[in-house]
Every structure is written in C-alpha cells, then in structure tokens.
Amino acid sequence: MMGLVRSRELWLALTVAAIALATATRAPGFAGAENLLGIFNNTAILMILALGQMTVILTRCIDLSMASNLALTGMIVALVNAAHPAIPVPLLMAMAALVGLCLGALNGALVWRLGIPAIVVTLGTLTIYRGAIFLIAGGQWVNADQMSPDFIQYTRLPFLGLPVLSWYAIVIAAGFFLLMTRTALGRSFYAVGVNPTASVYAGIDVGRTQFTAFCLSGALSGFCGYLWVSRYVIGSVEVARGYELTIVAACVIGGISIAGGVGTVAGALLGALFLGVVNSALPVINISPFWQMAISGAAIILAVILNARSDRRGGRLILRTAEPAQ
C-alpha cells in the first residue's frame, strides 16, 4: 500500500485528472469522453516521441535532435508523396522510419565510437538536419494541395472509435512496455543508466546499448515525421521547431531521471498527457497558450526537485551485490 502511495505515476495521473475536472467547472464538456479522447489524439505524437527520448535518457544520454529528425523525415516523405502520389502510404511510413533510424544511428555512432558527449552531438545534428530541410526543399513548403488525399487522411481514419493516430500511440506504448520489462535489451537500458561500470562486468556493452537507444529514438522520430506532416498538412523547415524541449519536458515530468536508470513507460506517457491537458485547458480558462512554456518550465523544475529528493527505489534493480561468504 505504501508503494502505491509513493508511486510517481499515480500522483501524476491524479494531477492530470484534477486539472481536467477543475477545467470542467469552467467548461462542462472539457471532461467529457469525446473531448478527452481528442486530447489523447492530439498528444499521441508527443507520447511516441517521449518514449523514444526515454530510452536515450535512461542510458545517461539525451537526444536534442528528435524534432529536427522529425521535420527532415517529414519533409522527405512529403516531397516523395508530392512527386509520386501513387506510392502507398504504408511504404512512405516505413521510409520515414528508416530515414529516422539512419539519422538516429548517426547520433549513436558519434557518441559510441568517438566518445563525444550526447548533448554536443545532438546539438550539432539538430542544426545539420534543419539545414538539410532547407537544402532539399529549396526553402519551399509542401502544402496540402501538393499532398495526396490518402497521405492526409490515413491517420484520421477511424478504427474502433479512435483515429488511427491514437492507435499508433497505443500499440507503440504496449510494445515499449514489453521491451522495457520483458527483454534483456530493456534491462540493459536501465543497467547502463544505474551503473555503467558494473554493467561492463555484467557483460553489457555500454556503447552499443546507447547506440541502440539512439536508433530507437531516431526511428520513432522519423515515423512521427510522417504523422506530423499528415496531421498538420504542412512540410517546412519550421515544423516542430523547439519541440525537442517539450519532449524532454514530458520525460522529466513523467519521472524519467536525467541521471539515467530511472523511469517507466507509464511515466513518459503521463508526462506527455500532462502537457497535452494543460495546453488544452489554458484557452478554456482564458489564459494565453504562450503560458504553456512557463508552466512546462516550472513543472520541469519541480519534477527535477522531486527526482533529486527521492531515493533510487523508483529504478529497477539490475545488478545485485553478492552476499559475503560466511
């Protein structure tokens, strides 16, 4: 019972519910099922990206290029669709994920093979990817009239009462839950974050594990590149500019420790949902959405304080200390 009371995810879920109910006092329909499902759908892309960022942060790294990766892959598939509208959308989605994987692998290789700090690498590639968008598009935008109807409508198709976009977030979250809790790779992510030196003695290749984390975050960023362009019907160099900070905010608010080794899939999802609910609630209570940045910043600071004050029991015990011989 005490563990449930101390659960970071439980308190975050209660906070999200409290914000929704408080906002409903001003707008009764805000807490309705239809509106809440709409908020979930609007937050689906952020949830997917937060899961990718979580794997990187767990290994004591960070990927600040995710939004730029998203923008670049989104522009690539938008240009391909504009030039060849007959290409099936699932193939374009696979292309986006593959391009994103390659961009993530570049980050991971620089961190793994050259030993460059992840924050330096991804700050550099953040700018490189943005510049690449301008070069391949010649500074032009790809607008709705250049995209095929299937390209635009695919993520909006309803399935069992939810848009396909929401189902992508649900399926990916379920996959990540299994990855992090039921596989050796998931345990390796946590082990590297908890104690890289001990991980080596346990037979875990720290560099390779970090490389894999960057590949995962890159693939998800690329996949979200199609989702973003399809949903907002625009491809440009400005797509998702500054969104990398929102992704990190979702992770930190969800209890993913910047020090590595601590965090859960549920926490990352709830952190993203918290930001989604706040962003939707602000206009309802007549507060400028631009306050979202200030609120997100305050939430990050509070989350870091809570992480620093809590012990590491929120992490998973990967390596046990041997009992002394009697």
Summary of the structure (lengths in Angstrom):
residues: 326
radius of gyration: 20.1
end to end distance: 35.1
largest distance: 76.7
contacts: 1142
relative contact order: 0.19
helix: 74%
strand: 2%
